């Protein structure tokens, strides 16, 4: 077995470990959510119940890290390059497409990029 193949197998093993950790986090969050559902007071109104559920899901939601995202490297680099180059400040960058394509994930990647944060005094994404 060559060095490159050994390195590749090591990288695969590391990714598998990361996936196992993620699955474990998901299982733990599922258990917490089920316990919350069982302990939910039946006297609460539907509106209160929805608000509590939304708050819990927000807490349980795992933030997407750059290393977890696959397939957006080229797109994020292109948007970041356009934001950072040129003398005119950008007011708005639109990311458009059909639902489920990953627009929010792409926006989050660009927004959380260190170069972008350092370049602009104020940033927001909606």
Secondary structure, DSSP 8 states (H G I E B T S, - for coil): --HHHHHHHHHHHHHHHHHHHHHHHHHHHHHHHHHHHHH--TTS-HHHHHHHHHHHHHHH-----GGG--S-HHHHHHHHHHHHSSSS--S------STTS-HHHHHHHHHT-HHHHHH-S-----
